[in-house]
Amino acid sequence: MGHCPQDDRGGPDPHLGRYAARTAGMTASEIRALFAVASRPEVVSLAGGMPHLAALPLEELAAQSARIIAEEGLTALQYASAHGLPLLREQICEVMALEGVAARPDDVVVTVGSQMGLDLVARLFCDPGDVVVAEGPSYVGALGSFAAYQAEVVHVPVDGHGLVPDGLRAALRQARNAGRRVKLLYTVPNFHNPSGVTLAAGRRAEVLEICRASGVLVVEDNPYGLLGFDGRVRPALHSLDPENVVYLGSFSKTFAPGLRVGWVLAPHPVREKLVLAAESAMLCPPTLNQMIVSRYLATQDWRGRIESFREIYRERRDAMLDALEEYLPPGCTWTEPDGGFYVWVKVPEGVDTKAMLPRAVAARVAYAPGTGFYTNGLGSRRMRLSYCYPTPERIREGVRRLAAVLEAEPALAHASAAAGPGRTAGRRALAPEAV
Amino acid sequence: MGHCPQDDRGGPDPHLGRYAARTAGMTASEIRALFAVASRPEVVSLAGGMPHLAALPLEELAAQSARIIAEEGLTALQYASAHGLPLLREQICEVMALEGVAARPDDVVVTVGSQMGLDLVARLFCDPGDVVVAEGPSYVGALGSFAAYQAEVVHVPVDGHGLVPDGLRAALRQARNAGRRVKLLYTVPNFHNPSGVTLAAGRRAEVLEICRASGVLVVEDNPYGLLGFDGRVRPALHSLDPENVVYLGSFSKTFAPGLRVGWVLAPHPVREKLVLAAESAMLCPPTLNQMIVSRYLATQDWRGRIESFREIYRERRDAMLDALEEYLPPGCTWTEPDGGFYVWVKVPEGVDTKAMLPRAVAARVAYAPGTGFYTNGLGSRRMRLSYCYPTPERIREGVRRLAAVLEAEPALAHASAAAGPGRTAGRRALAPEAV
């Protein structure tokens, strides 16, 4: 894709000379290409990040949605403001209050999923050539948004306690010395996508202070914050420095992604520009969807539902960690997430997860290869495994298949033959310094 | 707004030095500011473009939506592809077939309203400094999208038969001579927003030929195409030159804007890039909303419903034209739309519609002042009046109030005193050359 001169029907693209320069950065993500594969029922997909929806009260949601359309349809089906419905913005403030965020509804902008929040923030702040610092690895959708505005993402090392403050300092220093302008720190502090790690409490103020001192705005992307398996909710970065943090939130992981309702909380002058940018991007977010979410929050035990989601995901995380321990060949290590959807696996030297993927799919298991989560070519020995969607049984089966594929890779088959039979004993959680 | 150094809470914006250059073009539209005013019940708003929804079968829509959530909720509430649901894309091709468009479902991309289609097209094609030619006046939301990507809109004259081909040639020649790169013609060929005029059949091939010869891609924005009052559907520009036209469609004017379901039909290589851009902008359009529209198209008499919408809007158009004729002071002229939502009014010399607006609002009538529809400062003697939302009685009352405000403007009060009583006889439709 990108500036590829051929389209998939074999002819040259007659529009080739017309595209904007920013399209050079638009390439099909490795994860996107996987969606088609993952949808085949015989494949155990550990690739996607689709949440588990079966616990939702569909009959009740159906009845509520019907009442909204029947009784308030002339509002629900009509245009509304680009800012978002006032009642929903108030309720969003109540949700964020769980994380210690003190927000005014006026400073919240409702978006079409938090992906649109990301896009609008990139649009507001990124000139071509600007630098965004972000965890390495980082959420693939964020890398796409920053690329769309021709910003360069510079990765900062991550360990078992999250973003490494000294790594952040070094990255900022290096960019400054190179005459680059760093606009944003993009971070997923809780149950990071894809690494699964969480920014340690002791590092949070330090990271914020580094950014403030360097004039770098912090973009806190927090879709998983309420999905911690210990039931503890970590204070949002926003709660520690509201004037220098833009917070991205979402109902996709705690309610329903198909409604596409997310939000941005931003310092007031930034919020004003966000509304203008949102209006230019799509006039207004869908009114009906906002009313469905608002009604759900007002009438359902959404906190209780989140607790049950936590239980479900914790059980699946456990199933995956147990299966990794049981099946994966020596030399593999992985993170142990305290919440969220993802485990980040390191494979032995000589294995390339992107090259291995077709063999995995042939063995009816799919994962997200690591290189898609970096802009600098790293990640070939990493893969992201998602435990959010398959059942524990399917997770075990998927990991079993994956292990067989790994063991058949030439690098491992040789090593195994050289070392003979037998496994390293004990847990092989990834060492903190080795994410 | 834009680079304004003060926010509305009176403090300086600490983020001022951080915004991207493109934010300089982000300003609150004059029309947007009117929404707050227009929502006060005592004001007759002739300002907004909200469609009339009272004719929708709300009970039936409620029941259908409930069934979708109850029976297919795990799909409707889940992520889907950025491309849009396959069934809906097939149905969209059937809708466009009414306009002579022969399209493959694969070449359709579902968007969050056609505004997002506009945004994505601008994103794909517009580098900073590129030129987009467009009718003068032009749809304010399109001007916003092009400004967001730092393209410059050059207006082409419009007369009673739509875009003037010689004006288009002159604009392209002038841009070329100035060393500018013209990327797109943006046009609303049917029942134009805001002017109400329709591109004559005899001009369509000519406009397309001019663009093709100049290497300019045509963006055909056609939200009103099925709302012609004579029941005749004009062939889309796309049907005449499919490889050089990107078509933007919408269910906002023929079904329900609050669902935010629009689409783009594009030549295949452009379509591929559009999906990547859409994924970066919002991952995927709302699944539930696509299923509601799809079910509506599959089970309801949507063609019959569009016919009844036509009748409703024709009656309102007639009410507005009659009231303009009866009440507006001498020296005012206007267009006579054959479909769509808008009448474009020219007021006598000395009247400034933007300056007059607060006096109109005080007299409990609102309209959209003309300058918002131009990037070049023109339009101060123009206003857009919408007849889509108020009842015929309210339209008459609104025009009556507007006439009183106009007559009290100093320029008219003086002229009237000089000329003495009496009105010009006969219809005062705007001459074709004078849009």
Interface residues (C-beta under 8 A of the other chain):
Chain A: M1 D7 D8 R9 D13 P14 H15 L16 G17 R18 Y19 A20 A21 R22 T23 M26 T27 A28 S29 R32 F35 G48 M50 P51 L53 A54 L56 L58 E59 L61 A62 A63 S65 A66 R67 I68 I69 A70 G73 L74 T75 A76 L77 Q78 Y79 A80 S81 A82 T111 V112 G113 Q115 M116 D119 R123 L124 F125 C126 D127 D130 G141 G144 S145 A147 A148 Y149 K183 G215 L217 E243 S252 A256 P257 G258 L259 R260 P267 H268 P269 V270 E272 K273 L276 A277 E279 S280 A281 M282 L283 C284 P285 P286 T287 L288 N289
Chain B: M1 D7 D8 R9 D13 P14 H15 L16 G17 R18 Y19 A20 A21 R22 T23 M26 T27 A28 S29 R32 F35 G48 M50 P51 L53 A54 L56 L58 E59 L61 A62 A63 S65 A66 R67 I68 I69 A70 G73 L74 T75 A76 L77 Q78 Y79 A80 S81 A82 T111 V112 G113 Q115 M116 D119 R123 L124 F125 C126 D127 D130 G141 G144 S145 A147 A148 Y149 K183 G215 L217 E243 S252 A256 P257 G258 L259 R260 P267 H268 P269 V270 E272 K273 L276 A277 E279 S280 A281 M282 L283 C284 P285 P286 T287 L288 N289
